[in-house]
Amino acid sequence: MRKYRQLSQIGVSYLEKAPDHGQPELAVLFPVSRRRHRVVPIAVGEEATRLWQQPLGEEALIKLAAGQNPEQGKAAPA
């Protein structure tokens, strides 16, 4: 079953069982046009389920989709 969340700039899609590998998959959807989206998988398996249940912020999801560390640029705890 596919679940979907719409954020202000992107969408987030969660498949409980992806058709190609049978594991949970979390993907970020970037709008390309009114009817088309670019889908970027960001997590598979337990990590996908964890991120769906405890979602990151929109900027962190965009960084993950770009292949960057979402923690990068944050101040270190004192």
C-alpha positions in Angstrom: 0.0 0.0 0.0 1.3 3.4 -0.9 1.1 6.3 1.6 1.7 9.9 0.6 2.4 13.2 2.4 2.4 16.6 0.7 4.8 19.2 2.1 5.1 22.7 0.9 7.8 22.1 -1.8 7.9 18.3 -2.1 5.9 15.1 -1.6 6.9 12.0 0.4 5.9 8.6 -0.7 6.1 5.4 1.4 5.6 1.9 0.0 5.1 -0.9 2.6 6.3 -3.4 -0.1 8.1 -2.0 -3.1 7.4 -4.1 -6.3 11.0 -4.4 -7.3 12.5 -5.6 -4.0 9.6 -6.4 -1.6 10.9 -4.1 1.2 9.5 -0.8 2.5 10.7 2.2 0.5 10.6 5.9 1.2 11.0 8.4 -1.7 10.9 12.2 -2.2 8.8 13.4 -5.1 9.9 16.7 -6.8 7.4 18.3 -9.0 8.6 18.7 -12.6 5.4 19.8 -14.2 1.8 19.8 -13.2 1.4 16.1 -13.9 4.9 14.8 -13.6 7.2 14.2 -10.6 10.9 13.1 -10.3 11.0 10.3 -7.7 14.1 9.9 -5.6 14.3 6.9 -3.3 16.0 7.9 0.0 15.6 4.9 2.2 14.8 1.2 2.1 13.9 -1.4 4.7 13.8 -0.5 8.4 15.3 2.9 7.8 12.4 3.8 5.5 9.8 2.7 8.1 11.6 4.7 10.8 11.7 7.9 8.7 8.1 7.5 7.8 7.0 7.1 11.4 9.4 9.8 12.7 9.7 12.2 9.7 12.5 14.6 9.2 11.9 18.2 8.2 11.4 19.2 4.6 14.9 20.6 4.2 16.5 17.4 5.6 14.5 15.3 3.2 15.7 17.4 0.3 19.3 17.1 1.4 18.9 13.3 1.7 17.5 13.2 -1.9 20.5 15.2 -3.1 22.9 12.7 -1.4 23.9 15.1 1.3 24.0 14.5 5.1 21.0 16.2 6.7 23.1 16.8 9.8 25.8 18.7 7.9 25.9 22.4 8.7 24.3 22.1 12.2 26.2 23.3 15.2 27.8 20.7 17.4 26.1 20.2 20.7 27.9 21.8 23.6 
